[in-house]
Each structure stands twice: as C-alpha cells, then as structure tokens.
Amino acid sequence: MASVPWQAGGAVQLIEVTFVPGSADEVGLVIRGNGNEGTRIGIRRGDGRLLGDRTVSGNTAFHSAFASIDTAPLRAVDGAYNLRIFVDHCSVEIFAQDGVVTLTELIFPDPSSTGVSLYTTGGTAKVASLRLTTLA
C-alpha cells in the first residue's frame, strides 16, 4: 500500500476529498493515525464499495466484534467519488456523493493520533481536490 502522511493539527476535522480511482483497486485516507493505529476510509472501485475500517483504530479490545470493516455500495459520478468526512474525538461520519451514501463509525484512538494519510492499493489514483479544516 502506497501512502502519503501528514499531521492534521487537531482531533476534530472536516475533510473534503474527491478521488478519481484510475488503476487503483482501492483508494482512500487513514485518519486519526500515528503509524501504529488509524481508521481507514476507502473506495473499492472494483466492487463499488465505500468502506470504513476500524480494525486498528485505537482501543478495540473491549469487544471482539468491535474491530470491523463496514461497507456500503457506492457508484462513481462522472468517474469520481466525493467524500465529506467529519472526524471527532471518537466518531467519524462519512457522507459520500453529497450524502447519497453515509457511514458512521465509533473510534477510540490515542488522543495524540491526529495524522492523516492518503493511500492506494493495486495501482494509482488521483486526488482531484482535497481540503482539510481543523475544527478543534
């Protein structure tokens, strides 16, 4: 998996991103990351799925079913996927394609985990636009 990390500067964020998947099997972001933990938000182009992966999102040991990968069907619009992601101290809300598809995830990351990174698997992708706003 290829990734590009940066520090976001806060635990509460609004991330607006448009992906054009190109040849990538999967493209997305890892949020509230620190290199050891993070929540993956991605697009699987091949099967048309939005995913929220909290398997290494921080404290997941309190219940065996908590560390999960949740998905929802998602279609590209003009070859692109638009995501609006609200990140809070312990929740992530993902609004895809202007709210046509949504996912909500609870996460319990270390408070110092504020990194964000882009990633692809199985090829390349384009980030057509990206805006990250620190809210707190």
C-alpha positions as CSV (number, residue, x, y, z in Angstrom):
1,M,0.0,0.0,0.0
2,A,1.4,3.4,-1.0
3,S,0.7,6.2,1.4
4,V,1.4,9.9,1.9
5,P,1.2,11.0,5.6
6,W,0.8,14.5,7.1
7,Q,-0.2,15.8,10.5
8,A,-3.6,17.4,10.7
9,G,-3.1,19.5,13.8
10,G,-6.2,18.6,15.7
11,A,-8.6,15.8,16.6
12,V,-11.7,17.4,15.2
13,Q,-11.6,17.9,11.5
14,L,-13.7,18.3,8.3
15,I,-12.1,16.6,5.3
16,E,-13.5,17.1,1.8
17,V,-11.9,15.0,-0.9
18,T,-12.6,13.9,-4.4
19,F,-10.9,10.7,-5.7
20,V,-10.6,9.5,-9.3
21,P,-9.5,5.9,-8.8
22,G,-7.5,5.3,-12.0
23,S,-6.0,1.8,-11.9
24,A,-6.1,1.5,-8.1
25,D,-8.1,-1.3,-6.6
26,E,-8.6,0.8,-3.5
27,V,-8.0,4.5,-2.7
28,G,-8.6,6.4,0.5
29,L,-7.5,8.1,3.7
30,V,-6.2,6.9,7.0
31,I,-7.5,9.3,9.7
32,R,-6.6,9.7,13.4
33,G,-3.4,7.8,12.6
34,N,0.0,7.7,14.3
35,G,1.8,5.0,12.3
36,N,0.6,2.2,14.7
37,E,-3.2,2.9,14.6
38,G,-5.6,4.7,12.3
39,T,-9.1,4.4,10.7
40,R,-9.1,3.6,7.0
41,I,-11.8,5.2,4.8
42,G,-11.7,4.0,1.3
43,I,-13.3,3.3,-2.0
44,R,-13.1,-0.1,-3.6
45,R,-13.5,0.6,-7.3
46,G,-13.9,-3.0,-8.5
47,D,-16.9,-3.8,-6.4
48,G,-18.2,-0.3,-6.0
49,R,-18.0,-0.1,-2.2
50,L,-17.3,2.6,0.4
51,L,-15.5,1.2,3.4
52,G,-14.8,2.2,7.0
53,D,-12.1,0.0,8.6
54,R,-11.6,0.4,12.3
55,T,-9.7,-2.8,12.9
56,V,-6.6,-0.8,14.1
57,S,-8.4,2.4,15.1
58,G,-7.2,2.5,18.6
59,N,-8.8,0.8,21.6
60,T,-10.7,-2.1,20.1
61,A,-10.1,-4.8,22.7
62,F,-13.2,-4.2,24.8
63,H,-15.4,-6.3,22.5
64,S,-14.5,-9.0,19.9
65,A,-16.9,-7.7,17.3
66,F,-15.9,-4.0,17.5
67,A,-12.8,-4.2,15.3
68,S,-14.7,-4.4,12.0
69,I,-14.7,-3.3,8.3
70,D,-18.1,-1.8,7.4
71,T,-19.0,-1.2,3.7
72,A,-21.8,0.3,1.7
73,P,-22.5,0.3,-2.1
74,L,-21.2,3.4,-3.9
75,R,-21.2,4.4,-7.5
76,A,-18.9,6.9,-9.2
77,V,-20.3,10.1,-10.6
78,D,-18.5,11.1,-13.8
79,G,-15.7,8.8,-12.7
80,A,-15.2,10.4,-9.3
81,Y,-16.0,9.8,-5.7
82,N,-16.7,12.8,-3.5
83,L,-16.4,12.3,0.3
84,R,-17.2,14.8,3.1
85,I,-15.8,13.4,6.4
86,F,-16.4,14.8,9.8
87,V,-13.9,13.5,12.4
88,D,-14.5,14.0,16.1
89,H,-12.7,12.6,19.2
90,C,-14.5,9.3,19.0
91,S,-16.6,9.3,15.9
92,V,-16.3,9.5,12.1
93,E,-19.2,10.5,9.8
94,I,-18.7,9.9,6.1
95,F,-21.1,11.5,3.5
96,A,-20.4,10.1,0.0
97,Q,-21.6,11.6,-3.2
98,D,-23.4,14.5,-1.4
99,G,-24.9,12.3,1.2
100,V,-26.4,9.6,-1.1
101,V,-24.4,7.1,1.0
102,T,-23.4,7.5,4.6
103,L,-21.3,5.6,7.1
104,T,-20.9,6.4,10.8
105,E,-18.1,4.8,12.9
106,L,-17.2,5.0,16.5
107,I,-13.4,5.0,17.1
108,F,-11.3,5.2,20.3
109,P,-7.8,6.4,19.1
110,D,-5.0,7.6,21.3
111,P,-5.5,11.4,21.8
112,S,-2.2,12.1,20.1
113,S,-3.2,10.3,16.9
114,T,-4.1,13.2,14.6
115,G,-2.3,12.2,11.4
116,V,-4.0,11.8,8.1
117,S,-2.6,10.0,5.1
118,L,-3.6,9.2,1.6
119,Y,-3.2,5.6,0.3
120,T,-3.8,3.4,-2.7
121,T,-3.6,-0.4,-3.3
122,G,-3.1,-2.2,-6.6
123,G,-2.4,0.8,-8.8
124,T,-2.6,4.6,-8.9
125,A,-5.3,7.2,-8.3
126,K,-5.8,10.9,-8.5
127,V,-6.9,13.3,-5.8
128,A,-8.9,15.8,-7.8
129,S,-9.5,18.0,-4.7
130,L,-8.7,18.0,-1.0
131,R,-9.5,20.4,1.8
132,L,-8.8,19.6,5.4
133,T,-10.2,22.0,8.0
134,T,-9.2,21.7,11.7
135,L,-12.3,22.4,13.8
136,A,-10.9,22.0,17.3
